[in-house]
Amino acid sequence: MPEVKTYDPSQGSLIVGGSIIGSWREATVVEDEDGFTFDTDTNSGESTRTKNSSKLGTFTIILPQASLDNGTLSAFKIAGSLISCLFKDNSGNSIHVMPQGTVVKSADAGYGKEAGDREWTVRGNLDVNVLGGNN
């Protein structure tokens, strides 16, 4: 019989600039460039692949509008700080580490009848990007 695995978002740890971001609603980690590019000769069809050494990546962090963590990320953006970002899925074995990143885009400010979300963008070298499974 197939084994049932469980992903538990409450077991995800997000740490930015040494601050535990406890109110995250969603975190996305993206490699900004392909690891390899390919070129094919038009005559022989011979292909060459080229390794791209870039580790540039992006953390996108979505917080609730009322979260005090917005102030923490705002302070990093205003100061232009180099900050570390780490996301660890403690219900599995995924881990993403950006030792030095920068908040490159503040969240858009929106005010209405209902509280919304704030989306922050942190960019830097993604030194560890392990997409694992869950227990």
C-alpha positions in Angstrom: 0.0 0.0 0.0 1.4 3.5 -0.9 2.7 5.5 2.0 0.9 8.8 2.9 3.1 11.8 3.3 2.2 15.0 5.0 3.3 18.6 4.3 2.5 20.9 7.3 3.0 24.6 6.5 3.0 25.4 10.3 6.4 23.5 10.4 8.1 25.9 7.9 10.7 28.2 9.4 11.5 31.5 7.6 14.4 33.5 8.9 15.4 36.8 7.3 18.3 38.9 8.5 18.4 36.9 11.7 14.7 37.7 12.4 12.2 34.9 12.6 9.3 35.8 10.3 6.5 33.9 12.1 3.6 35.4 10.2 4.5 34.4 6.6 1.5 33.4 4.5 3.5 32.1 1.6 7.2 31.9 0.7 8.5 31.2 -2.8 12.1 30.5 -3.8 13.1 30.7 -7.4 16.4 30.2 -9.3 16.6 33.3 -11.6 18.6 31.6 -14.3 18.8 28.2 -16.0 21.7 26.1 -14.8 22.7 25.2 -18.4 22.1 26.7 -21.8 22.2 24.7 -25.1 23.4 25.5 -28.6 23.0 23.3 -31.6 25.0 23.4 -34.8 22.6 23.9 -37.8 24.6 21.6 -40.1 25.6 18.6 -38.1 23.0 18.9 -35.3 25.8 18.6 -32.7 24.8 20.2 -29.4 26.9 22.0 -26.8 25.7 22.7 -23.3 27.2 25.6 -21.3 27.1 25.6 -17.5 25.9 28.8 -16.0 27.7 29.5 -12.7 25.1 32.1 -11.6 23.4 31.3 -8.3 21.2 34.4 -8.4 17.8 33.6 -6.8 14.7 35.3 -5.4 12.8 34.8 -2.3 9.2 36.2 -2.5 7.6 36.5 0.9 3.9 37.2 1.4 2.9 38.6 4.8 -0.5 39.6 6.1 -1.1 43.4 6.0 -1.3 43.6 9.9 1.9 41.6 10.5 4.6 43.5 12.4 7.1 41.5 10.3 6.4 44.1 7.5 8.2 46.7 9.6 11.2 44.4 9.9 11.4 43.9 6.1 10.8 47.6 5.6 13.8 48.5 7.9 16.0 46.1 5.9 14.9 47.8 2.6 15.4 51.4 3.9 18.9 50.5 5.3 19.9 48.7 2.1 21.1 45.9 4.3 22.8 42.7 3.2 20.7 40.0 4.9 20.5 36.3 5.0 17.4 34.4 4.1 16.6 30.8 5.1 13.5 28.7 4.6 13.4 25.2 6.1 10.5 22.7 5.8 10.7 21.0 9.2 8.0 18.5 8.1 10.4 17.3 5.4 13.9 17.9 4.0 13.6 21.0 1.8 16.0 23.8 2.6 16.8 27.1 0.8 19.7 29.4 1.9 20.6 32.8 0.6 23.6 34.0 2.8 23.6 37.5 1.4 20.5 39.1 -0.2 18.9 42.4 -0.4 15.2 43.5 -0.2 15.0 44.8 -3.7 11.3 45.5 -3.7 9.1 46.7 -0.9 5.5 45.5 -0.7 2.9 47.5 -2.4 0.7 49.5 0.1 -3.0 48.9 -0.3 -5.8 50.0 2.0 -9.4 49.0 1.7 -12.4 47.5 3.4 -10.6 44.2 4.0 -7.0 43.6 5.1 -4.8 42.3 2.3 -1.3 40.9 1.8 2.1 42.4 1.5 4.5 40.9 -1.0 8.3 41.4 -0.5 11.1 40.5 -2.8 14.6 39.5 -1.7 17.3 38.8 -4.3 20.9 37.4 -3.9 22.9 34.3 -4.4 21.0 31.1 -3.6 23.8 29.0 -2.2 21.5 26.1 -1.1 18.4 25.2 -3.0 17.3 21.6 -2.0 13.8 20.6 -2.9 13.1 17.6 -0.8 10.0 15.5 0.1 7.9 15.3 3.2 7.7 12.8 6.0 
